[in-house]
Amino acid sequence: MHREAEVKALFWTLRIGDGVRVSQINRNSRRAWSVVRTLESMGLARVERLGRTKLVRLTEKGERVRMKLLEALRELNASEHALPSAEPLQVSELRASSLPEWLRGNPWLQVIGERGRT
């Protein structure tokens, strides 16, 4: 699978959390269903029907990935607070061994971290 699609899947795995309506993913239903199909094909999410509402929830695999991402973000935040400089921690400044191989060099990791703080 294309690396960009994998990075987007990580973002959506964090965003979905305990579950969201398909319409909350994107107002454009084609785009929303494209995201859902991608996550389903990776085994990260499934669609449940609650009456007329379609809810996207993470699978067990999706939950494991989400927990690993949250752990990596906590580690980033802890490292950021440990730095003596006033500048925010850049992902490129992290030691390569401090992140799992599948997260190293990932430009979306900082974006996900910033969204998690808001």
C-alpha positions in Angstrom: 0.0 0.0 0.0 1.2 3.5 -0.7 3.0 5.2 2.2 0.8 8.3 2.0 -2.3 6.1 2.5 -0.7 4.4 5.5 0.0 7.8 7.1 -3.5 9.0 6.5 -4.8 5.7 8.0 -2.8 6.4 11.1 -4.3 9.9 11.3 -7.8 8.5 10.9 -7.2 5.7 13.5 -6.4 8.4 16.0 -9.3 10.6 15.0 -12.0 7.8 15.0 -11.1 6.8 18.6 -14.2 5.2 20.2 -16.3 5.7 17.1 -17.6 8.4 14.8 -20.5 8.8 12.3 -19.4 8.5 8.7 -20.6 12.1 8.2 -18.1 13.2 10.8 -15.2 11.9 8.8 -15.9 14.3 5.9 -18.9 16.2 4.7 -18.3 14.9 1.2 -19.8 11.4 1.4 -17.5 10.1 -1.4 -14.4 11.1 0.5 -15.8 9.8 3.8 -16.5 6.4 2.3 -13.1 6.4 0.6 -11.5 6.8 4.0 -13.8 4.1 5.5 -13.0 1.6 2.7 -9.2 2.2 3.1 -9.4 1.6 6.9 -11.6 -1.5 6.3 -9.1 -2.9 3.7 -6.3 -2.5 6.3 -8.4 -4.2 9.0 -8.4 -1.1 11.2 -12.1 -0.2 11.2 -15.6 -1.5 10.6 -19.0 0.1 10.0 -21.8 -0.6 12.4 -25.4 0.4 11.8 -27.4 1.9 14.6 -30.8 2.5 13.1 -30.2 4.9 10.2 -26.9 6.0 11.5 -23.7 4.4 10.3 -20.9 4.4 12.9 -17.3 3.7 12.1 -15.5 1.9 15.0 -12.0 0.6 15.3 -11.3 -3.2 15.2 -9.0 -4.9 17.7 -6.1 -4.3 15.3 -7.1 -0.6 15.0 -7.2 -0.2 18.7 -3.7 -1.7 19.1 -2.4 0.7 16.4 -4.1 3.6 18.2 -2.6 2.7 21.5 0.9 2.5 20.0 0.4 5.9 18.4 -0.8 7.4 21.6 2.2 5.9 23.4 4.5 7.4 20.8 2.8 10.8 21.2 3.2 10.6 25.0 6.9 9.8 24.5 7.2 12.8 22.2 5.5 15.1 24.7 7.7 13.8 27.5 10.8 14.4 25.4 9.6 17.8 24.5 9.3 18.9 28.1 12.7 17.5 29.0 14.5 19.7 26.5 16.1 22.9 28.0 15.4 25.0 24.9 12.2 27.0 24.4 11.8 25.7 20.9 9.3 22.9 20.3 10.6 19.5 19.6 11.0 18.6 16.0 10.4 15.0 14.9 13.7 15.1 13.0 15.5 15.8 16.3 14.4 12.5 17.9 16.8 9.7 18.3 16.0 7.2 15.6 16.0 4.4 18.2 13.3 6.1 20.3 10.5 5.5 17.8 9.2 2.3 16.2 10.6 1.7 12.7 7.2 2.3 11.1 7.1 5.8 12.6 10.6 7.0 11.8 10.8 9.8 9.4 7.0 10.2 9.3 6.1 13.9 8.6 2.5 13.3 9.8 3.6 12.4 13.3 4.1 16.0 14.3 0.8 17.0 12.8 -1.0 14.3 14.7 0.8 15.3 17.9 -0.2 19.0 17.5 -3.9 18.0 16.9 -3.8 15.8 20.0 -2.8 18.9 22.1 -5.8 21.0 20.9 
